[in-house]
């Protein structure tokens, strides 16, 4: 059983664990707000706008780095322990963002701007990506006396807070620099750099606490359980109780060599991939979407940016952020699978309606549809794609599996980052929304391959109960560890020595 914590310690965990995901939400939304400013500053000869392909490259660069970070930190977190790795990803995030802010103010060509922003956004992405498997695993393993889903999703909701905060900070900065920007557009340099810099403050404050966070109890149990039984060194953990990359790869290979486990990894990864195509197709391009529905236009550059900022705040306050917090309570009420299935299907319908009425409705009506779709997206698949992978796999592969699923999602984000702008220019926003509607319908169908974890404890998940293994059955009678469901079964004789191996 996991360690209990005082209310203060519990709150401290929420803050320390959530701050990295706060940075993800903040920095993801910030780039969508910064790209129009960079157009005014560096692309005056391109009608004050970064061309579609370079703009898409800048937006996609964070996702490129996140794929590396999610898989890499997931593997190392499982192999070496949460404690030894946690906090390192925050250092990378801080470094990458600082380098973005330090881009030279003058003397940069178009290619230089795109290259600088893209390369160091990749670095930032590696750090943010590493936060997904590490924070999700620690949250799921932290305290079983409270709802596991509520804890994981409360931490995850920090992404929504980050996105909302980014919009508010942007609005405040534009208001503060209104007169100077109207006098000289060059003063937007201060706005976009301060926008990113302010987002670093909470990351820096909580860095020490991440680096000193203790190891989770389930990981310690997983690391030492076979040592306590004095089994042979051929098992998936070393006799000295320490894991390494070799042992981790062996565990991963053994566990996912079984189709029942590999099928679920495929399903959660495909759901996240498809969902992020639809989710980031809109969120990375909110300035484009708001402009196309009539909410991003103004007589001056400052007014155009201001209108976009106000539109972002409206969407975030009415749909984006509330969706996260509604989603916290649904898993324990209707179940993870139903939550993801029904909400994905609902978004498919909303996008289809949006596509059909886009050229025939008022701005207010379109903003309402936009906001409602964001609400359902965030209360449904945005929450469950993060929650399910961390629940449905055992401790020894939890970080790696979650990292693979999350990386699949970011691959989807890259697809939409590179294609949304070009597709919108080529076939129009209504047709793109129709495509996204079909993608969300596919997300709902893939959800049907995932087992339900509602009402299951971590111990039951470790034993493979969600895959049909009888709880407390063979594991205790045969002497092997319940955390090794799906790996090599070790029969332990009276003298404590491992006698033979067979596949579960």
C-alpha positions, 0 to 999 in steps of 0.5 A: 500500500502506498504512503499516506500524506498530510493535506499539506504534503498532498497539496505540495505534490499536486503543485510540484507534479502539476507545474510541468504540465502547466508549462506544457499548456502555457508554452503550447498556447503561447507559440500560437499567440507568438507566431502572428507577432513574429510575422509583424516583426520579421516578415514585413515583406511577406504581408506581416505574416509567416508563410504557412510552411515555416509557421507550421514548422515552428508550431510542430517543433515542440511536438518533435521534441516531445516525442523524444522526451516522452519515450526517452524519459518513460524508458529511463523512469521505468529502468532507473526509477522515478526519483532518479529521473524526475526533475531532469525534464524540467531542467531541459524545459527551462533551458530550451525556453530560455534559448527561445527567448534569447533569439537575437533581436536584429539581423536575422533572416526569415530562415534564421528566425524559423531555424532558431525557433524550431531548434530550441522549441525541439529542446523545450519539447524534450523536457515537456515530453518527459514530464508526461510519463514521469508525472502520470506514473507518480500521480497514479502511484501516489495515494490509493486512499483517494481516487486515482483518477481524480488525482491523475486528472487534477494534476493533468488539469494543470495543462488547462490552467497553463493555457488559460494563464498564457492567454491572460498574460498575453492580454495583460502584456498587450494592454501594457504595451498598447501605446508603444506598439501603436507607435512602433511595431518593433516593441512587440519584441518585448511582448512575445519574449515576456510571454515566454519568460513569465511562463518559466517562473513557476518551473524554476520555483518548483525545480528543487522540489522535483529533484528531491521527490522520493521514490514511489512505493509501487516502484520500490515494491516492483524493484525489490519484490523478487529480491525478497524471494531470493529468486534466480538472477534470470528473472526480470529484476536483478538480485541487488534490487536495482533495475537498469535499461537491460532489465527494462527492455526485457520486461517490456519485451516479455510483457508486450509479446502477448497480444492481449497486452500489445493490442491495448498498447496499440489501442491507447496509442492510436486513440491518442494519435487520432485525438491529437490530430483533431485537438491540436488542429484547432488549438495550435491554430486558434488564431487562424480559426478565430480569424476565419470565424470573424474574431481576429480582425482589427484596423491595426496590428495591435487591435488584430492581436488584441481581438485574437487574445480576447477570443482565446480567453473566451474559448479557454474560460468557457470551454477549454478550462471547464472541460478539464475539471468536469472531466476529473469527475467522470471516470469514477462515475461512468467509467474511462471507456464510456467517457472517451467513447461518448465524448469522442462521438459527440465531438465528431457530431459537433465538428460536422455541424460546425463544418456545415454552418461555418459559412452561414452563421454569425460570429457569435454562433460560430464561437459558441460551436467552437467553445462547445466542441472544446468543452467536450474535447477536454472533458472527454478524450483529452482527459482519458487519453492521458489517464488510461495508459497510466492505469491499464499497464503494470508498474514496471512498464507503466512509464514506457507504455505511457510514453509510447502512447503520449508520443503517438499523440504528439505524432498526431499533433505534428501531422496536424501542425504541418498540414492544417494551415496548408489544407485550410488554404487549399480546401477551406476550413469547412472541409478540414473540419469535416475531416476532423469529424471523421477522425474523432469518429475513428477515435471512438471506434478504437476506444472499444479495444480498451479494457475498463479500469474503473473500480480496479486497484493498482494491485489488481492492475498489477496482477492483470485483472483487467486482462482476465487474470483472476485476482489473487489466484495463481500469483500467491499460490505459486510464489511469484510476484503479482507485479510480473503478470505477463512476464516470466513466471518463476516457480519457487520451491521450499528452499526459495530457489527458482526451479523453472520458468514458463510463460504466463 
